[in-house]
């Protein structure tokens, strides 16, 4: 059974999506790698995201082997690690940012396990509301998945275009907050357009869950955000934002503002 704190975290996501639906808007979910391009810039970026138009922030824990990520996020992870960013450093960064919107800890399993059995409780105290474990698919480790689900954080699960309808239902049943729909096969990165089978995939996923659906992997331009936003409850912008952050905080926040304007025009 989920804890009272976990229910509160899930309710925070539910309230955010409900408010957006009432306004006829889509959620803008943005991803940043903690400590990229450096700790000070990372903090400044996090503190500016809500004003620029973000609704939910995913903060990535740098990891040496981010197998689901393409070269842009891989490079940002390596840079952050070289500068000394850690799991605990990520939590400290989030605590200092004091974000007024929901925060998702985006991590791989190894850093999470290395952080110790109370890692998610410490994350909740730092201001995290949800967790997404990239390399822990449904059913891979039921005992561990149950422990994460019982933590104070909403356990956000992933679905893909190749996920069968029956498995989509199980993913949704075990998830909280929203479902992260991978828009295409492969790793994260920038692409030229939205996958042609995205409408069909979203239709199948909607039939399997009442949770909001946010589409990520490859949403890199305002036009793509607008197109995906017409179909889903939200879009996730990752690699494009990480690339912009490597140029400057101002460039990254300008991209978020452009994505927000495009979504609102969807």
N, C-alpha and C positions, 0 to 999 in steps of 0.2 A: 504494500500500500504506500502511495506517495505521501510524503510528509506535508505538514501544513505550509512550510516554506515553499515546497515545490509547487503546491497549488497556487500560492501567491505569485510566483514567477510566471506560471502559465497564464494566470489571470491578467498579468501585466501585458503579455503579448496579445491576449484576446481583446483587452481594452483598446490597445493601439490599433488593431485591425478593425475593430468595431467603429472607432472614431473615423478612420479613413473611409470605411464603407458609407458611413452617414454623410461624409463630405463628397462622395463620388470619386475618391482618389485611390491610387495604388501605392503600396509601400515601396520605399526606396531603401534597400538593404545594402550597406556598403562594407567592404572588407579592407582592413589595414593590417599589415604585418607589424607587430609590436617591435619598436626599436628601429624601424626603417624610415628614412635613411639614417637617422640617429635618434637617440632617446629624446632630446629636446624637441626636434621637429615632429617626432611621433606624438608627443604630448600636445603640441600646438595644433596639430591636425585633428586629433581626437576631440579637442575642446571646440573646434570650429565646425564639426560635421553637422550637428543639429541645426545650427543657424543657416548652414548652406542648403538644408533641405532633407537630410537623412532622417529616416524613421527608426531604423535599427542598425546597430553597428556590430559587425563581426570583427573581433580582434584575434589575429592569428598568432599562435605561439610558435616562434621560430623552431624549426626542426631540421636536422642535417640530411634527412632522406624523405622529403615531402613528395611521395610517389604520385599523388593525385594532382600535383601542381605542375604547370608549365614553367618555361625558363624565367619568366618575369617574377613570379612569386618565389620560385626556387632561389633566384638571385637575391631577392629582398631578404629571404630567410638567412641565406649565407652571410649577407652583410650584417644583419642584426646579431647573428651569433658571433661574428668576428669582433663586434663592438661590445660583447659581453651580455647580451640580452638572454634571460632565462625564463623559466615558468614563473618563478616568484617575481622576477623583474616585470613580467607582463602584468601580474596582478597588482604590483605597486603602481605601474603606469595607469592602469584602469582606475585604481583608487584615487590617484592624483587628478585624473581627468574629471571625475565626478559628473559623469554623463547623465543628462536628464531623460534619456531615451533608453529602451532596452538594449542590453549588451549581451552578445553571444561569444563565448570562448570557443574559438575555432582551433582545434588541436588534433594531433595524431595521438595514437594510443601510447606510444613510448614515453613522450614527455609527461603525459597524464599519470601513468603508473609510476614513473620515476619521482614524481612530486609527492608521493605518499598517500596513504589511505584517506586523509582528510583534505585532499587537494580541492575537491569541489565545494566543501564547506568553507574553506579559506577563500575560494573564488567568490562565493556568495557574499561574504563579508566585505570583499573588495569592491563590490558593485556589479558583479556579473549576474545575469538573469537566466541565461540558457547555455547549453553546451552542445557542440557538434563534434563528434569524433569521426574523422574522415575515414579511417581504416578499421572501423568496427561495424561491419554490416549486421543486419538483423539475424540473430541465431548463431553468430560466430562464437559467442561466449555468454550464454544465457545468465549465468551467475553474475558476471561482471555487469552485463546490461541491466540486470535487476537492481544492482547497487547504484548504478548511475541514475536509473529512473527514480530511485527512492531518495536521491540527493536533493538539496534545496533548489536545484536548477532544472529548468524545462529541458527535456532531452529531445533535441531536434534531430530528425532522421532524414536520410537521403533516399530519393527514388530516381530512377533512370528511365530512358526511353525503352530499354529492353526488359524492364521489370514487369512480370506478369501481373494481371489484375488481382489474382488471389494474394500475391505477395504484397502488392500495393496496400491491400486492406490490412495485412498484418503490420506493415511498416507504420501505417497511420494509427493503428490501434495502440502501438507501443510508443508512439511519438507524442510530443507536446509542443505548443507554441506555434509552429508552422511546419510544413513539409518543404524541404529544399529539393526542388526538382532540377536535376542535372539536364541541361537542354540538349546535350549531345554526348556521344561517346568520346573518350579520350581524356586529356588532362585540361586543367584550367588554361586560359589564354585568350588572346584577342582573335576574333574571327570576322569574316566579311559580312555575314548575314545571320539571321535567325534560322535555326533548323527547320526544314520544310515539314517535318512530321511533328512539330511542337503542338499544333492545335489538337491533333489526335491523341497525343500523349497526355495533355492536360485534360481532355475529355474523359479518358480512362481513369486518371487519378481523381478527378472530381467525383466520379461514380463510386470511388473507394473511400473517400474521407470528407468530413466536414471541416477539417483543418484548413487554414489558408495555405495557398500554394505560392511559393516564391521561386522564380526561375533564375538559375545562375549558370556559370561556365560559358564565357564568350560574349556576354553582354558588354559591349565596349564603346558604343556610340549612343548619343541621344536618340537617333532614329531607331536603333535596335531596342532601346529601352521602351520607346513608345509602342513599337510593334508587339513586344512581349507583354507589355502592360495591358494591352487590349484583351489579352487572353488570360492572364494570371492575376493573382491578388497582389503580387509584388515582384520586383526584379532585384537580382543581386549583382552588384558591380564590384569586381575584384581586381583583375590584372590591369585593367585600364587605369584604375585609381592608383594602384601601386606604382605603375609606370609614371603617372603624373606626379606622385609624391616624390619620386626620385629626382624630378626636375625642381620642384619647389612646393611648399605647402599651399601657396596661392594658386598654383596650377591645379592641384588636387581639389581644392575647395571650389574652384571655378568649374571643374568637371562635374562635381556633385550638383552644383546649382543648375548646370545645363541639363543634367539627367532629370532633376526634379521638374524643371520646366517642361521637358519632353513628356514625362509621365503625366503631368497635369493636363497636357494637351491630348492625351490618348483618348 
